[in-house]
Amino acid sequence: MRLMFIHHVLEDRGSAQDIFHYAQVAKALGHEVVLFGAPGKPSPFNYTTDVSDRDAAIFIFEFTTHLQYGDLLSWAKLLARIPRSRRVVIDCDGKYNDAIHVTGDINHDNGYLSREWLEICDSISDTILQPTYHPACANVRSFFFHGYDPSWEVPLDFDSKEFGMVYVGNNWFRWRSLERVLCTIEPIRHRVGRIAIVGDGWDRPAPWAKAVLPEDAYRNDPEFLRRLGVEVAPPIRFEEVIGWMSRGLFNPVIYRPLFDHLSLVTCRTFETPAANTIPLFCQERQFVQEIYGDAGLELVLPKNRAQDKIMDLLERRQHYVQVVGELRNVLAQRYSYAARIKELVEIVGA
């Protein structure tokens, strides 16, 4: 099947890693994935504006429904050429919901913008998918767009590490989650070693920080980071993420509050276990067990005696080699891109 993905790709954030691997795995399975658009510069993605031979259109929405490359005429061409029954919307950020405000985070500023988002998605397709086991809307189906590729896996060796902790990701409603981890570390800071955060918006305002946004969108505490001796590095491209994470003994897996509330997964859900590191899950135990199975429960940062968990990671490194190995087996079985492609083909072919 020849699939056209419509997505606003940013190569240092979002779902760039997923888009790239869908194209690779689809080809190996006898399918084809291309991105709609003409970026006008070299790209690792296969772009085209020719929709004449496409069997299905997959609209992947994160922060916007706008075309990255194109205009209203491009929209009309897409919708006219590919029938509604062969169009699917994947709503990655939980915006296909009523307006939600939770712990400083939002999916929409108000009900009007929520209704507008729902109307746009409904005008495209009757098939709306979200990467969660628990969609809030009755007409939404579960589909885990973000996937796992065993070829990412870096051999596990936790003995000699440049950093005690690494976190890779930009600050978009994520300060509260990261602050919880850093506050846990603070009393045992001398035991952890170097700490690195890679991404925008942690020690200075992010490029997208504007007064019209909710404060929690760009909240940070540069003085706290300096006091803890946290090293902050600029954002990196998607191909570098797993390599950077592998430089740390452990990497916290944190989500913005909205994603925790909606039980959504992200690309980091699956990238982190592939790195040569110990994933430290900062979600509820039920969520972790649903996604990762029983092996994931041993990697949860508990609400009580959280420092003991950090110390255990530091002191029983060889034990966690086995735990992460078990976790990888679960992910390879449940969330491979090959399985996702087959499921997507079944959805658009039904």
C-alpha positions as CSV (number, residue, x, y, z in Angstrom):
1,M,0.0,0.0,0.0
2,R,1.2,3.5,-0.8
3,L,0.7,5.7,2.2
4,M,1.0,9.5,2.3
5,F,1.8,11.0,5.7
6,I,0.8,14.6,6.3
7,H,2.7,16.0,9.2
8,H,4.5,19.1,10.4
9,V,8.0,17.6,10.9
10,L,10.6,19.3,13.2
11,E,13.8,17.3,13.2
12,D,14.8,18.2,16.8
13,R,11.5,17.4,18.5
14,G,8.2,15.6,18.1
15,S,7.7,12.5,16.0
16,A,10.6,12.9,13.5
17,Q,12.1,9.6,14.6
18,D,8.8,7.7,14.1
19,I,8.2,9.2,10.6
20,F,11.7,8.2,9.5
21,H,11.4,4.6,10.7
22,Y,7.8,4.1,9.3
23,A,9.3,4.9,5.9
24,Q,12.1,2.4,6.3
25,V,10.0,-0.4,7.7
26,A,7.2,0.1,5.2
27,K,9.6,-0.4,2.4
28,A,10.9,-3.7,3.9
29,L,7.3,-4.9,4.1
30,G,6.5,-4.0,0.5
31,H,4.6,-0.8,1.3
32,E,5.6,2.9,0.8
33,V,5.4,5.9,3.0
34,V,6.1,9.4,1.8
35,L,5.5,12.8,3.3
36,F,3.4,15.5,1.7
37,G,5.3,18.6,0.8
38,A,8.3,20.1,-0.9
39,P,10.7,21.5,1.7
40,G,13.2,23.1,-0.7
41,K,16.3,21.8,1.1
42,P,18.0,18.4,1.7
43,S,16.0,16.2,4.1
44,P,16.2,12.7,5.4
45,F,12.5,12.3,4.6
46,N,11.0,11.4,1.2
47,Y,8.7,14.3,0.3
48,T,6.3,14.6,-2.6
49,T,3.3,16.7,-3.6
50,D,2.1,14.1,-6.1
51,V,-1.0,12.5,-4.6
52,S,-2.2,10.8,-7.8
53,D,-0.9,7.3,-6.9
54,R,-1.5,7.3,-3.2
55,D,-3.8,4.7,-1.7
56,A,-4.3,6.4,1.7
57,A,-3.6,9.6,3.6
58,I,-2.5,9.6,7.2
59,F,-2.9,13.0,8.9
60,I,-0.6,13.1,11.9
61,F,-1.5,16.1,14.1
62,E,0.6,17.3,17.1
63,F,0.6,21.0,17.8
64,T,-1.1,22.2,14.6
65,T,-3.4,21.1,11.8
66,H,-1.8,23.5,9.4
67,L,0.2,22.0,6.4
68,Q,3.9,22.5,6.8
69,Y,4.3,22.9,3.0
70,G,1.2,23.9,1.1
71,D,-2.0,26.0,1.2
72,L,-5.7,25.7,0.9
73,L,-5.3,24.5,-2.7
74,S,-3.1,21.7,-1.4
75,W,-5.7,20.7,1.2
76,A,-8.3,20.6,-1.6
77,K,-6.1,18.4,-3.8
78,L,-5.5,16.0,-0.9
79,L,-9.1,15.7,0.0
80,A,-10.4,15.4,-3.5
81,R,-7.9,12.7,-4.6
82,I,-8.0,10.4,-1.6
83,P,-11.5,9.3,-0.6
84,R,-12.7,9.9,3.0
85,S,-12.7,6.1,3.7
86,R,-9.0,6.0,3.0
87,R,-8.1,9.0,5.3
88,V,-7.1,8.7,8.9
89,V,-6.3,11.3,11.6
90,I,-3.8,10.4,14.3
91,D,-4.2,12.9,17.1
92,C,-0.8,12.6,19.0
93,D,-1.2,15.4,21.6
94,G,-4.7,14.8,22.9
95,K,-6.2,17.8,21.2
96,Y,-9.2,15.9,19.9
97,N,-11.0,16.3,23.2
98,D,-12.9,19.0,25.0
99,A,-10.8,21.8,26.5
100,I,-8.7,20.3,29.3
101,H,-6.9,22.2,32.1
102,V,-4.8,20.0,34.4
103,T,-1.9,20.9,36.7
104,G,-1.0,24.0,34.7
105,D,-1.2,22.3,31.4
106,I,-3.8,22.6,28.6
107,N,-4.7,21.1,25.3
108,H,-6.6,24.2,24.2
109,D,-7.0,27.7,25.5
110,N,-10.7,27.6,25.4
111,G,-13.8,25.6,24.2
112,Y,-13.9,27.4,20.9
113,L,-10.4,26.2,19.9
114,S,-11.3,22.7,21.0
115,R,-14.4,22.7,18.9
116,E,-12.5,24.0,15.9
117,W,-9.9,21.2,16.2
118,L,-12.6,18.6,16.4
119,E,-14.4,20.0,13.4
120,I,-11.2,20.0,11.3
121,C,-10.4,16.4,12.2
122,D,-14.0,15.3,11.6
123,S,-14.1,17.0,8.2
124,I,-11.1,14.9,7.2
125,S,-12.1,11.4,8.4
126,D,-14.4,9.3,10.4
127,T,-11.4,7.4,11.8
128,I,-9.7,9.3,14.7
129,L,-6.8,7.5,16.5
130,Q,-4.8,8.4,19.6
131,P,-1.7,6.8,21.2
132,T,-3.4,5.7,24.4
133,Y,-5.2,2.7,25.7
134,H,-7.9,5.0,27.1
135,P,-9.3,7.5,24.6
136,A,-11.6,10.0,26.3
137,C,-13.9,10.4,23.3
138,A,-16.1,7.4,22.4
139,N,-15.5,7.7,18.7
140,V,-11.7,7.6,19.1
141,R,-9.7,4.4,18.7
142,S,-6.4,3.4,20.2
143,F,-3.4,3.3,17.9
144,F,0.2,3.5,19.2
145,F,1.7,5.6,16.4
146,H,5.0,5.9,18.3
147,G,6.9,2.6,17.9
148,Y,10.0,0.6,18.9
149,D,12.8,-0.7,16.7
150,P,15.1,-3.4,18.1
151,S,17.8,-2.1,15.7
152,W,18.1,1.0,17.9
153,E,19.3,-1.1,20.9
154,V,22.7,-0.2,22.2
155,P,24.5,-3.0,24.1
156,L,23.9,-2.5,27.9
157,D,27.0,-1.7,30.0
158,F,26.3,0.5,33.0
159,D,29.8,0.3,34.6
160,S,31.5,3.4,33.2
161,K,29.2,6.3,32.6
162,E,30.1,9.9,31.7
163,F,26.9,11.1,33.4
164,G,24.8,9.9,36.3
165,M,21.6,11.3,34.8
166,V,20.7,12.5,31.3
167,Y,17.5,13.9,30.1
168,V,16.9,14.7,26.4
169,G,13.9,16.8,25.5
170,N,12.7,20.4,25.2
171,N,10.8,22.1,27.9
172,W,7.2,22.3,26.9
173,F,5.0,22.0,30.1
174,R,7.7,19.6,31.5
175,W,9.3,21.6,34.3
176,R,7.1,20.2,37.0
177,S,7.9,16.6,36.0
178,L,11.7,17.3,35.8
179,E,11.7,19.3,39.0
180,R,10.3,16.3,40.9
181,V,13.2,14.1,39.7
182,L,15.8,16.8,40.5
183,C,14.4,17.4,44.0
184,T,14.6,13.7,44.6
185,I,18.3,13.8,43.7
186,E,19.1,17.0,45.6
187,P,19.8,15.3,49.0
188,I,22.1,12.7,47.4
189,R,23.5,15.0,44.7
190,H,27.1,14.0,45.5
191,R,26.4,10.3,44.8
192,V,24.8,10.8,41.3
193,G,27.7,12.4,39.4
194,R,27.3,14.7,36.4
195,I,23.8,15.6,35.3
196,A,23.0,16.7,31.8
197,I,19.8,18.1,30.2
198,V,19.7,18.4,26.4
199,G,17.1,20.7,24.9
200,D,15.6,24.2,24.7
201,G,14.0,26.1,27.5
202,W,15.7,24.8,30.6
203,D,18.3,27.4,31.6
204,R,16.9,30.3,29.5
205,P,13.6,31.1,27.8
206,A,12.7,28.8,24.9
207,P,12.3,30.3,21.4
208,W,8.6,29.7,21.7
209,A,8.2,31.3,25.2
210,K,5.6,34.1,24.8
211,A,3.5,36.0,27.2
212,V,0.3,34.7,25.6
213,L,1.2,31.1,26.6
214,P,0.3,29.6,30.0
215,E,3.2,30.2,32.4
216,D,3.7,26.4,32.8
217,A,4.4,26.1,29.1
218,Y,7.9,27.6,29.6
219,R,8.3,27.6,33.4
220,N,11.9,26.8,34.5
221,D,14.3,27.6,37.3
222,P,17.8,28.3,36.0
223,E,19.1,29.1,39.5
224,F,18.1,25.7,40.8
225,L,19.8,24.1,37.9
226,R,23.0,26.0,38.6
227,R,22.9,25.2,42.3
228,L,22.6,21.5,41.4
229,G,25.5,21.8,38.9
230,V,23.2,20.6,36.0
231,E,24.9,20.9,32.6
232,V,22.5,22.1,29.8
233,A,23.2,21.4,26.2
234,P,21.3,22.7,23.1
235,P,18.7,20.6,21.3
236,I,19.8,17.8,19.0
237,R,18.4,16.1,15.9
238,F,16.4,12.9,16.2
239,E,19.2,10.7,15.0
240,E,21.4,11.7,18.0
241,V,18.8,11.1,20.7
242,I,19.6,7.5,21.6
243,G,23.4,8.1,21.5
244,W,23.1,11.1,23.9
245,M,20.8,9.2,26.3
246,S,23.3,6.3,26.3
247,R,25.9,8.6,28.0
248,G,23.9,8.6,31.3
249,L,23.4,5.8,33.8
250,F,19.7,6.6,34.0
251,N,17.3,8.8,32.0
252,P,14.0,9.9,33.6
253,V,11.0,9.3,31.3
254,I,8.8,12.3,31.9
255,Y,5.6,13.6,30.2
256,R,3.8,16.9,30.4
257,P,0.8,16.7,32.9
258,L,-1.8,16.6,30.0
259,F,-0.2,13.4,28.7
260,D,-0.2,11.8,32.1
261,H,-3.8,12.8,32.5
262,L,-4.8,11.2,29.1
263,S,-2.4,8.2,29.4
264,L,-0.7,9.2,26.1
265,V,2.7,7.8,25.0
266,T,5.4,9.7,23.2
267,C,8.5,8.8,21.2
268,R,10.5,8.8,24.4
269,T,8.3,6.0,25.7
270,F,10.1,3.7,23.3
271,E,13.4,5.4,22.5
272,T,14.7,5.5,26.1
273,P,14.7,1.7,26.7
274,A,16.7,1.2,23.5
275,A,19.6,3.4,24.8
276,N,22.4,2.1,27.0
277,T,20.8,3.5,30.1
278,I,18.3,2.7,32.8
279,P,14.8,4.3,32.1
280,L,13.3,5.8,35.2
281,F,9.6,6.0,34.7
282,C,7.9,8.9,36.4
283,Q,4.3,7.8,35.7
284,E,1.7,6.0,37.7
285,R,2.4,2.3,38.2
286,Q,-0.8,1.2,36.3
287,F,0.2,3.1,33.2
288,V,3.8,1.7,33.3
289,Q,2.4,-1.9,33.7
290,E,0.0,-1.4,30.8
291,I,2.7,-0.2,28.5
292,Y,5.8,-2.1,29.6
293,G,4.4,-5.1,31.5
294,D,5.7,-6.3,34.9
295,A,9.3,-5.6,34.0
296,G,8.5,-1.9,33.9
297,L,7.3,-1.8,37.5
298,E,10.8,-2.2,38.8
299,L,11.8,1.0,37.0
300,V,9.1,3.3,38.5
301,L,10.2,6.3,40.6
302,P,8.0,5.8,43.7
303,K,6.1,8.6,45.4
304,N,7.5,7.4,48.8
305,R,11.3,6.9,49.5
306,A,12.1,8.0,46.0
307,Q,15.8,8.6,46.9
308,D,16.1,4.9,47.7
309,K,15.2,4.1,44.1
310,I,17.9,6.4,42.8
311,M,20.4,4.8,45.1
312,D,19.4,1.4,44.0
313,L,20.0,2.3,40.4
314,L,23.5,3.5,41.4
315,E,24.4,0.5,43.5
316,R,22.8,-2.5,41.6
317,R,23.7,-1.7,38.1
318,Q,24.2,-5.2,36.9
319,H,20.7,-6.1,38.2
320,Y,19.2,-3.5,36.0
321,V,21.0,-4.8,32.9
322,Q,18.7,-7.8,33.2
323,V,15.6,-5.6,33.9
324,V,16.1,-3.4,30.8
325,G,16.8,-6.5,28.7
326,E,13.4,-7.9,29.7
327,L,11.8,-4.5,29.0
328,R,13.3,-4.5,25.5
329,N,11.8,-7.9,24.7
330,V,8.3,-6.7,25.7
331,L,8.6,-3.6,23.5
332,A,9.9,-5.5,20.5
333,Q,6.9,-7.9,20.8
334,R,4.2,-5.2,21.4
335,Y,5.2,-2.0,19.6
336,S,7.4,-2.8,16.6
337,Y,7.0,-0.5,13.6
338,A,6.3,-3.6,11.5
339,A,3.3,-4.3,13.7
340,R,2.2,-0.7,13.5
341,I,2.4,-0.6,9.7
342,K,0.4,-3.8,9.4
343,E,-2.3,-2.4,11.8
344,L,-2.4,0.9,9.9
345,V,-2.8,-0.9,6.6
346,E,-5.7,-2.9,8.1
347,I,-7.3,0.3,9.4
348,V,-7.3,2.2,6.1
349,G,-8.1,-1.0,4.1
350,A,-11.2,-1.9,6.2
